[in-house]
Amino acid sequence: MKKVITVGVFDYFHLGHLRVFENAKKLGDYLIVAVQDGGCILKTKPDANVLYTTEQRLHMVSALKVVDEVMIYEEVDKTLPETDFDIFAIGGDQNHAGFQRAVKWCEENGKGVVRLPRTPGICSSQIKKQLESLK
């Protein structure tokens, strides 16, 4: 069985997230989605406006039929070595240093890395701005 993992915050859940999951699942037989811990988000982005708690985001993601397993992660480059998977599916915009270290670890340890395309016209930042303008 080929296991695929993808990671993210998945706050302001939208169609782009769902498409990432669907495309990631096509890469294997079993999809693991790692949801970033809310406390960790606020450590790196103290001004972040996180809409849902970690538990709420876990619940929403786990309810999707395309997802086989959900887990919490803090730092992607520390989580991957502790997880059983074959392919790391990431978005094209996931390029910060932690992702760079995670990709390097995958390459050094025989794990596949697949960059998935973004869904045009949809992003969490845009949704946040639209919601702010409604206030």
MODELLER restraints for C-alpha pairs under 7 A, 6 or more apart:
rsr = mdl.restraints
at = mdl.atoms
rsr.add(forms.Gaussian(group=physical.xy_distance, feature=features.Distance(at['CA:1:A'], at['CA:29:A']), mean=5.94, stdev=0.5))
rsr.add(forms.Gaussian(group=physical.xy_distance, feature=features.Distance(at['CA:2:A'], at['CA:28:A']), mean=4.88, stdev=0.5))
rsr.add(forms.Gaussian(group=physical.xy_distance, feature=features.Distance(at['CA:2:A'], at['CA:29:A']), mean=5.29, stdev=0.5))
rsr.add(forms.Gaussian(group=physical.xy_distance, feature=features.Distance(at['CA:2:A'], at['CA:30:A']), mean=6.42, stdev=0.5))
rsr.add(forms.Gaussian(group=physical.xy_distance, feature=features.Distance(at['CA:2:A'], at['CA:86:A']), mean=6.01, stdev=0.5))
rsr.add(forms.Gaussian(group=physical.xy_distance, feature=features.Distance(at['CA:3:A'], at['CA:28:A']), mean=5.78, stdev=0.5))
rsr.add(forms.Gaussian(group=physical.xy_distance, feature=features.Distance(at['CA:3:A'], at['CA:29:A']), mean=6.06, stdev=0.5))
rsr.add(forms.Gaussian(group=physical.xy_distance, feature=features.Distance(at['CA:3:A'], at['CA:30:A']), mean=4.76, stdev=0.5))
rsr.add(forms.Gaussian(group=physical.xy_distance, feature=features.Distance(at['CA:3:A'], at['CA:31:A']), mean=6.05, stdev=0.5))
rsr.add(forms.Gaussian(group=physical.xy_distance, feature=features.Distance(at['CA:3:A'], at['CA:85:A']), mean=4.76, stdev=0.5))
rsr.add(forms.Gaussian(group=physical.xy_distance, feature=features.Distance(at['CA:3:A'], at['CA:86:A']), mean=5.20, stdev=0.5))
rsr.add(forms.Gaussian(group=physical.xy_distance, feature=features.Distance(at['CA:3:A'], at['CA:87:A']), mean=6.46, stdev=0.5))
rsr.add(forms.Gaussian(group=physical.xy_distance, feature=features.Distance(at['CA:4:A'], at['CA:24:A']), mean=6.69, stdev=0.5))
rsr.add(forms.Gaussian(group=physical.xy_distance, feature=features.Distance(at['CA:4:A'], at['CA:25:A']), mean=6.86, stdev=0.5))
rsr.add(forms.Gaussian(group=physical.xy_distance, feature=features.Distance(at['CA:4:A'], at['CA:27:A']), mean=6.91, stdev=0.5))
rsr.add(forms.Gaussian(group=physical.xy_distance, feature=features.Distance(at['CA:4:A'], at['CA:28:A']), mean=6.01, stdev=0.5))
rsr.add(forms.Gaussian(group=physical.xy_distance, feature=features.Distance(at['CA:4:A'], at['CA:30:A']), mean=6.10, stdev=0.5))
rsr.add(forms.Gaussian(group=physical.xy_distance, feature=features.Distance(at['CA:4:A'], at['CA:31:A']), mean=5.00, stdev=0.5))
rsr.add(forms.Gaussian(group=physical.xy_distance, feature=features.Distance(at['CA:4:A'], at['CA:32:A']), mean=6.04, stdev=0.5))
rsr.add(forms.Gaussian(group=physical.xy_distance, feature=features.Distance(at['CA:4:A'], at['CA:85:A']), mean=5.76, stdev=0.5))
rsr.add(forms.Gaussian(group=physical.xy_distance, feature=features.Distance(at['CA:4:A'], at['CA:86:A']), mean=5.90, stdev=0.5))
rsr.add(forms.Gaussian(group=physical.xy_distance, feature=features.Distance(at['CA:4:A'], at['CA:87:A']), mean=4.69, stdev=0.5))
rsr.add(forms.Gaussian(group=physical.xy_distance, feature=features.Distance(at['CA:4:A'], at['CA:88:A']), mean=5.92, stdev=0.5))
rsr.add(forms.Gaussian(group=physical.xy_distance, feature=features.Distance(at['CA:4:A'], at['CA:89:A']), mean=6.77, stdev=0.5))
rsr.add(forms.Gaussian(group=physical.xy_distance, feature=features.Distance(at['CA:5:A'], at['CA:31:A']), mean=5.91, stdev=0.5))
rsr.add(forms.Gaussian(group=physical.xy_distance, feature=features.Distance(at['CA:5:A'], at['CA:32:A']), mean=4.61, stdev=0.5))
rsr.add(forms.Gaussian(group=physical.xy_distance, feature=features.Distance(at['CA:5:A'], at['CA:33:A']), mean=5.75, stdev=0.5))
rsr.add(forms.Gaussian(group=physical.xy_distance, feature=features.Distance(at['CA:5:A'], at['CA:85:A']), mean=6.46, stdev=0.5))
rsr.add(forms.Gaussian(group=physical.xy_distance, feature=features.Distance(at['CA:5:A'], at['CA:87:A']), mean=6.32, stdev=0.5))
rsr.add(forms.Gaussian(group=physical.xy_distance, feature=features.Distance(at['CA:5:A'], at['CA:88:A']), mean=5.11, stdev=0.5))
rsr.add(forms.Gaussian(group=physical.xy_distance, feature=features.Distance(at['CA:5:A'], at['CA:89:A']), mean=6.02, stdev=0.5))
rsr.add(forms.Gaussian(group=physical.xy_distance, feature=features.Distance(at['CA:6:A'], at['CA:32:A']), mean=6.51, stdev=0.5))
rsr.add(forms.Gaussian(group=physical.xy_distance, feature=features.Distance(at['CA:6:A'], at['CA:33:A']), mean=5.14, stdev=0.5))
rsr.add(forms.Gaussian(group=physical.xy_distance, feature=features.Distance(at['CA:6:A'], at['CA:34:A']), mean=6.23, stdev=0.5))
rsr.add(forms.Gaussian(group=physical.xy_distance, feature=features.Distance(at['CA:6:A'], at['CA:88:A']), mean=6.03, stdev=0.5))
rsr.add(forms.Gaussian(group=physical.xy_distance, feature=features.Distance(at['CA:6:A'], at['CA:89:A']), mean=5.03, stdev=0.5))
rsr.add(forms.Gaussian(group=physical.xy_distance, feature=features.Distance(at['CA:6:A'], at['CA:90:A']), mean=5.94, stdev=0.5))
rsr.add(forms.Gaussian(group=physical.xy_distance, feature=features.Distance(at['CA:7:A'], at['CA:33:A']), mean=5.70, stdev=0.5))
rsr.add(forms.Gaussian(group=physical.xy_distance, feature=features.Distance(at['CA:7:A'], at['CA:34:A']), mean=4.56, stdev=0.5))
rsr.add(forms.Gaussian(group=physical.xy_distance, feature=features.Distance(at['CA:7:A'], at['CA:35:A']), mean=5.95, stdev=0.5))
rsr.add(forms.Gaussian(group=physical.xy_distance, feature=features.Distance(at['CA:8:A'], at['CA:34:A']), mean=6.52, stdev=0.5))
rsr.add(forms.Gaussian(group=physical.xy_distance, feature=features.Distance(at['CA:8:A'], at['CA:35:A']), mean=5.40, stdev=0.5))
rsr.add(forms.Gaussian(group=physical.xy_distance, feature=features.Distance(at['CA:8:A'], at['CA:36:A']), mean=5.83, stdev=0.5))
rsr.add(forms.Gaussian(group=physical.xy_distance, feature=features.Distance(at['CA:9:A'], at['CA:35:A']), mean=5.44, stdev=0.5))
rsr.add(forms.Gaussian(group=physical.xy_distance, feature=features.Distance(at['CA:9:A'], at['CA:36:A']), mean=4.95, stdev=0.5))
rsr.add(forms.Gaussian(group=physical.xy_distance, feature=features.Distance(at['CA:10:A'], at['CA:17:A']), mean=6.96, stdev=0.5))
rsr.add(forms.Gaussian(group=physical.xy_distance, feature=features.Distance(at['CA:10:A'], at['CA:35:A']), mean=6.80, stdev=0.5))
rsr.add(forms.Gaussian(group=physical.xy_distance, feature=features.Distance(at['CA:10:A'], at['CA:57:A']), mean=6.72, stdev=0.5))
rsr.add(forms.Gaussian(group=physical.xy_distance, feature=features.Distance(at['CA:11:A'], at['CA:50:A']), mean=6.71, stdev=0.5))
rsr.add(forms.Gaussian(group=physical.xy_distance, feature=features.Distance(at['CA:11:A'], at['CA:51:A']), mean=6.34, stdev=0.5))
rsr.add(forms.Gaussian(group=physical.xy_distance, feature=features.Distance(at['CA:11:A'], at['CA:52:A']), mean=6.21, stdev=0.5))
rsr.add(forms.Gaussian(group=physical.xy_distance, feature=features.Distance(at['CA:11:A'], at['CA:57:A']), mean=6.66, stdev=0.5))
rsr.add(forms.Gaussian(group=physical.xy_distance, feature=features.Distance(at['CA:12:A'], at['CA:51:A']), mean=6.79, stdev=0.5))
rsr.add(forms.Gaussian(group=physical.xy_distance, feature=features.Distance(at['CA:12:A'], at['CA:124:A']), mean=6.06, stdev=0.5))
rsr.add(forms.Gaussian(group=physical.xy_distance, feature=features.Distance(at['CA:16:A'], at['CA:118:A']), mean=6.79, stdev=0.5))
rsr.add(forms.Gaussian(group=physical.xy_distance, feature=features.Distance(at['CA:16:A'], at['CA:119:A']), mean=5.17, stdev=0.5))
rsr.add(forms.Gaussian(group=physical.xy_distance, feature=features.Distance(at['CA:16:A'], at['CA:122:A']), mean=6.20, stdev=0.5))
rsr.add(forms.Gaussian(group=physical.xy_distance, feature=features.Distance(at['CA:20:A'], at['CA:116:A']), mean=6.84, stdev=0.5))
rsr.add(forms.Gaussian(group=physical.xy_distance, feature=features.Distance(at['CA:21:A'], at['CA:66:A']), mean=6.84, stdev=0.5))
rsr.add(forms.Gaussian(group=physical.xy_distance, feature=features.Distance(at['CA:22:A'], at['CA:66:A']), mean=6.41, stdev=0.5))
rsr.add(forms.Gaussian(group=physical.xy_distance, feature=features.Distance(at['CA:24:A'], at['CA:89:A']), mean=5.97, stdev=0.5))
rsr.add(forms.Gaussian(group=physical.xy_distance, feature=features.Distance(at['CA:25:A'], at['CA:31:A']), mean=5.48, stdev=0.5))
rsr.add(forms.Gaussian(group=physical.xy_distance, feature=features.Distance(at['CA:25:A'], at['CA:66:A']), mean=6.92, stdev=0.5))
rsr.add(forms.Gaussian(group=physical.xy_distance, feature=features.Distance(at['CA:30:A'], at['CA:68:A']), mean=5.97, stdev=0.5))
rsr.add(forms.Gaussian(group=physical.xy_distance, feature=features.Distance(at['CA:31:A'], at['CA:67:A']), mean=5.41, stdev=0.5))
rsr.add(forms.Gaussian(group=physical.xy_distance, feature=features.Distance(at['CA:31:A'], at['CA:68:A']), mean=5.19, stdev=0.5))
rsr.add(forms.Gaussian(group=physical.xy_distance, feature=features.Distance(at['CA:31:A'], at['CA:69:A']), mean=6.41, stdev=0.5))
rsr.add(forms.Gaussian(group=physical.xy_distance, feature=features.Distance(at['CA:32:A'], at['CA:67:A']), mean=6.54, stdev=0.5))
rsr.add(forms.Gaussian(group=physical.xy_distance, feature=features.Distance(at['CA:32:A'], at['CA:68:A']), mean=6.03, stdev=0.5))
rsr.add(forms.Gaussian(group=physical.xy_distance, feature=features.Distance(at['CA:32:A'], at['CA:69:A']), mean=4.70, stdev=0.5))
rsr.add(forms.Gaussian(group=physical.xy_distance, feature=features.Distance(at['CA:32:A'], at['CA:70:A']), mean=5.70, stdev=0.5))
rsr.add(forms.Gaussian(group=physical.xy_distance, feature=features.Distance(at['CA:33:A'], at['CA:67:A']), mean=6.93, stdev=0.5))
rsr.add(forms.Gaussian(group=physical.xy_distance, feature=features.Distance(at['CA:33:A'], at['CA:69:A']), mean=6.32, stdev=0.5))
rsr.add(forms.Gaussian(group=physical.xy_distance, feature=features.Distance(at['CA:33:A'], at['CA:70:A']), mean=4.91, stdev=0.5))
rsr.add(forms.Gaussian(group=physical.xy_distance, feature=features.Distance(at['CA:33:A'], at['CA:71:A']), mean=6.41, stdev=0.5))
rsr.add(forms.Gaussian(group=physical.xy_distance, feature=features.Distance(at['CA:34:A'], at['CA:70:A']), mean=5.75, stdev=0.5))
rsr.add(forms.Gaussian(group=physical.xy_distance, feature=features.Distance(at['CA:34:A'], at['CA:71:A']), mean=4.75, stdev=0.5))
rsr.add(forms.Gaussian(group=physical.xy_distance, feature=features.Distance(at['CA:34:A'], at['CA:72:A']), mean=5.35, stdev=0.5))
rsr.add(forms.Gaussian(group=physical.xy_distance, feature=features.Distance(at['CA:34:A'], at['CA:73:A']), mean=5.88, stdev=0.5))
rsr.add(forms.Gaussian(group=physical.xy_distance, feature=features.Distance(at['CA:35:A'], at['CA:58:A']), mean=6.59, stdev=0.5))
rsr.add(forms.Gaussian(group=physical.xy_distance, feature=features.Distance(at['CA:35:A'], at['CA:71:A']), mean=6.16, stdev=0.5))
rsr.add(forms.Gaussian(group=physical.xy_distance, feature=features.Distance(at['CA:35:A'], at['CA:72:A']), mean=4.91, stdev=0.5))
rsr.add(forms.Gaussian(group=physical.xy_distance, feature=features.Distance(at['CA:35:A'], at['CA:73:A']), mean=5.96, stdev=0.5))
rsr.add(forms.Gaussian(group=physical.xy_distance, feature=features.Distance(at['CA:36:A'], at['CA:72:A']), mean=5.69, stdev=0.5))
rsr.add(forms.Gaussian(group=physical.xy_distance, feature=features.Distance(at['CA:36:A'], at['CA:73:A']), mean=4.89, stdev=0.5))
rsr.add(forms.Gaussian(group=physical.xy_distance, feature=features.Distance(at['CA:36:A'], at['CA:74:A']), mean=5.55, stdev=0.5))
rsr.add(forms.Gaussian(group=physical.xy_distance, feature=features.Distance(at['CA:37:A'], at['CA:54:A']), mean=5.61, stdev=0.5))
rsr.add(forms.Gaussian(group=physical.xy_distance, feature=features.Distance(at['CA:37:A'], at['CA:72:A']), mean=5.94, stdev=0.5))
rsr.add(forms.Gaussian(group=physical.xy_distance, feature=features.Distance(at['CA:37:A'], at['CA:73:A']), mean=5.89, stdev=0.5))
rsr.add(forms.Gaussian(group=physical.xy_distance, feature=features.Distance(at['CA:37:A'], at['CA:74:A']), mean=5.57, stdev=0.5))
rsr.add(forms.Gaussian(group=physical.xy_distance, feature=features.Distance(at['CA:38:A'], at['CA:53:A']), mean=6.42, stdev=0.5))
rsr.add(forms.Gaussian(group=physical.xy_distance, feature=features.Distance(at['CA:38:A'], at['CA:54:A']), mean=5.39, stdev=0.5))
rsr.add(forms.Gaussian(group=physical.xy_distance, feature=features.Distance(at['CA:40:A'], at['CA:74:A']), mean=5.71, stdev=0.5))
rsr.add(forms.Gaussian(group=physical.xy_distance, feature=features.Distance(at['CA:42:A'], at['CA:48:A']), mean=6.34, stdev=0.5))
rsr.add(forms.Gaussian(group=physical.xy_distance, feature=features.Distance(at['CA:58:A'], at['CA:70:A']), mean=6.66, stdev=0.5))
rsr.add(forms.Gaussian(group=physical.xy_distance, feature=features.Distance(at['CA:62:A'], at['CA:69:A']), mean=6.92, stdev=0.5))
rsr.add(forms.Gaussian(group=physical.xy_distance, feature=features.Distance(at['CA:62:A'], at['CA:70:A']), mean=5.95, stdev=0.5))
rsr.add(forms.Gaussian(group=physical.xy_distance, feature=features.Distance(at['CA:73:A'], at['CA:79:A']), mean=6.25, stdev=0.5))
rsr.add(forms.Gaussian(group=physical.xy_distance, feature=features.Distance(at['CA:75:A'], at['CA:98:A']), mean=6.98, stdev=0.5))
rsr.add(forms.Gaussian(group=physical.xy_distance, feature=features.Distance(at['CA:76:A'], at['CA:98:A']), mean=6.20, stdev=0.5))
rsr.add(forms.Gaussian(group=physical.xy_distance, feature=features.Distance(at['CA:76:A'], at['CA:99:A']), mean=6.51, stdev=0.5))
rsr.add(forms.Gaussian(group=physical.xy_distance, feature=features.Distance(at['CA:76:A'], at['CA:102:A']), mean=6.39, stdev=0.5))
rsr.add(forms.Gaussian(group=physical.xy_distance, feature=features.Distance(at['CA:77:A'], at['CA:98:A']), mean=5.46, stdev=0.5))
rsr.add(forms.Gaussian(group=physical.xy_distance, feature=features.Distance(at['CA:77:A'], at['CA:99:A']), mean=6.45, stdev=0.5))
rsr.add(forms.Gaussian(group=physical.xy_distance, feature=features.Distance(at['CA:77:A'], at['CA:101:A']), mean=5.80, stdev=0.5))
rsr.add(forms.Gaussian(group=physical.xy_distance, feature=features.Distance(at['CA:77:A'], at['CA:102:A']), mean=4.29, stdev=0.5))
rsr.add(forms.Gaussian(group=physical.xy_distance, feature=features.Distance(at['CA:80:A'], at['CA:102:A']), mean=6.95, stdev=0.5))
rsr.add(forms.Gaussian(group=physical.xy_distance, feature=features.Distance(at['CA:86:A'], at['CA:111:A']), mean=5.23, stdev=0.5))
rsr.add(forms.Gaussian(group=physical.xy_distance, feature=features.Distance(at['CA:86:A'], at['CA:112:A']), mean=6.20, stdev=0.5))
rsr.add(forms.Gaussian(group=physical.xy_distance, feature=features.Distance(at['CA:87:A'], at['CA:111:A']), mean=5.59, stdev=0.5))
rsr.add(forms.Gaussian(group=physical.xy_distance, feature=features.Distance(at['CA:87:A'], at['CA:112:A']), mean=4.39, stdev=0.5))
rsr.add(forms.Gaussian(group=physical.xy_distance, feature=features.Distance(at['CA:87:A'], at['CA:113:A']), mean=5.63, stdev=0.5))
rsr.add(forms.Gaussian(group=physical.xy_distance, feature=features.Distance(at['CA:88:A'], at['CA:112:A']), mean=6.03, stdev=0.5))
rsr.add(forms.Gaussian(group=physical.xy_distance, feature=features.Distance(at['CA:88:A'], at['CA:113:A']), mean=4.77, stdev=0.5))
rsr.add(forms.Gaussian(group=physical.xy_distance, feature=features.Distance(at['CA:88:A'], at['CA:114:A']), mean=6.25, stdev=0.5))
rsr.add(forms.Gaussian(group=physical.xy_distance, feature=features.Distance(at['CA:89:A'], at['CA:113:A']), mean=5.94, stdev=0.5))
rsr.add(forms.Gaussian(group=physical.xy_distance, feature=features.Distance(at['CA:89:A'], at['CA:114:A']), mean=4.84, stdev=0.5))
rsr.add(forms.Gaussian(group=physical.xy_distance, feature=features.Distance(at['CA:89:A'], at['CA:115:A']), mean=5.86, stdev=0.5))
rsr.add(forms.Gaussian(group=physical.xy_distance, feature=features.Distance(at['CA:89:A'], at['CA:116:A']), mean=6.60, stdev=0.5))
rsr.add(forms.Gaussian(group=physical.xy_distance, feature=features.Distance(at['CA:90:A'], at['CA:114:A']), mean=6.29, stdev=0.5))
rsr.add(forms.Gaussian(group=physical.xy_distance, feature=features.Distance(at['CA:90:A'], at['CA:115:A']), mean=4.92, stdev=0.5))
rsr.add(forms.Gaussian(group=physical.xy_distance, feature=features.Distance(at['CA:90:A'], at['CA:116:A']), mean=5.85, stdev=0.5))
rsr.add(forms.Gaussian(group=physical.xy_distance, feature=features.Distance(at['CA:91:A'], at['CA:115:A']), mean=5.38, stdev=0.5))
rsr.add(forms.Gaussian(group=physical.xy_distance, feature=features.Distance(at['CA:91:A'], at['CA:116:A']), mean=4.95, stdev=0.5))
rsr.add(forms.Gaussian(group=physical.xy_distance, feature=features.Distance(at['CA:91:A'], at['CA:117:A']), mean=6.24, stdev=0.5))
rsr.add(forms.Gaussian(group=physical.xy_distance, feature=features.Distance(at['CA:91:A'], at['CA:118:A']), mean=6.63, stdev=0.5))
rsr.add(forms.Gaussian(group=physical.xy_distance, feature=features.Distance(at['CA:92:A'], at['CA:115:A']), mean=5.61, stdev=0.5))
rsr.add(forms.Gaussian(group=physical.xy_distance, feature=features.Distance(at['CA:92:A'], at['CA:116:A']), mean=6.20, stdev=0.5))
rsr.add(forms.Gaussian(group=physical.xy_distance, feature=features.Distance(at['CA:92:A'], at['CA:117:A']), mean=6.12, stdev=0.5))
rsr.add(forms.Gaussian(group=physical.xy_distance, feature=features.Distance(at['CA:92:A'], at['CA:118:A']), mean=6.91, stdev=0.5))
rsr.add(forms.Gaussian(group=physical.xy_distance, feature=features.Distance(at['CA:103:A'], at['CA:113:A']), mean=6.84, stdev=0.5))
rsr.add(forms.Gaussian(group=physical.xy_distance, feature=features.Distance(at['CA:106:A'], at['CA:112:A']), mean=6.61, stdev=0.5))
